[in-house]
């Protein structure tokens, strides 16, 4: 059993909020988290039970009203989203904190009627695949150091072999527990088939299931690249608008994220196109047929996968820091880039560049230096993560940091 640091967030929300919604991709551990939180005072119901789902779908208001007079844990609520409006009615009659604990593997809150109805009544907690810190059983320290203005440090240096293994295995709990990369890859292939057969076909507005299936596989190839909807639509045989809609549906399933471009004072010089990242490197490797041996032999593949791996790790850790962080990427019309830009609510900027190699050159800091200049007083720190031995200063506010600092 791995520690889940979002457990604390759910407990805090249950203490003062009537409805708590734990959201995340299928098989990230939502049900396990919920079952570890509830006791005999709760009634647990899952809509993976077809009979329960059919009863609720036929009369959602009656279903909620007829539940036992106990706290309710309702699993896979996205299968019957109509129940969320019925829960809203029940909460308006009794706003006792912690009445309902919901889980969902599709973001039902993106439906306008649902999100509007539950404003002020519900708190959503995102559960991502396991972070490296959860797998290692260590409290995360990387973002905390960054926000304090300190250069992160690492206990583990020169971690390439470990990193390759982790990238191929990914961060979903089941493959992490399996013996070897071959068995992990088998799990991911079955996972993709299940998504196609169940979750993808359940989404509203899917007119071309085959195109959606192809898009799911394409996201593993295009992760870390700018989103060109016209090109994407051409590959799928769809127009630009439909390709964008289908990509949005994969976002609803927590399988891909679009990362907006960072916008500073020099707006005319900055590229506004978002990037895309698949949410798990193991899933990407399984879909692309990438093994540990291939990664070692093809550093270019490692570089693209490592950027998504680092992005996902930072997104997970950002769930647990007190100061909200917005994620962006930087690219200007000179094609100068920074892989990840994090911006605090107060406008402070932190840049993270990712490099798979162990050696460093001055030009590796071109993007971070450009971000520092453009952001001006908002810039706090730039970090180049690399497979090296030491945390080293490379100018004001710029540091090379071993990638192992992410979980060390």
Buried (B, 14 or more C-beta within 10 A) or exposed (E): EBBBBBBEBBEEBBEEBBBBBBBBBBBBBBBBBBEEBBEEEBBBBBBEBEEBBEBBBEEBBEBBEEBEEEBBBBBBBBBBBBBBBBBBEBBEEEEEEBBBBBBBBBBBBEBEEBBEBBEEBBBBBBBBBBBBBBBBEBEBBBBBBBBEEEBBBBEBBBBBEBBBBBBBBBBBBBBBEBEEBEEBBBBBBEBBEEBBEEBBEEBEEBEBEEBBBBBBBBBBBBBBBBBBBEBBBEBBEBEBEBBBBBBEBBBBBBBBBBBBBBEBEEEEEBBEBBBBBBBBBBBBBBBBEBBBEBBEEEEEBBBBBBBBBBBBBBBBBBBBBEEEBBBBBBBBEEEBBBBBBBBBEEEBBBBBBBBBBEEBEEEBBBBBBBBBEBBEEBBBBBBBBBBBEEBBEBEEBBBBBBBBBBBB
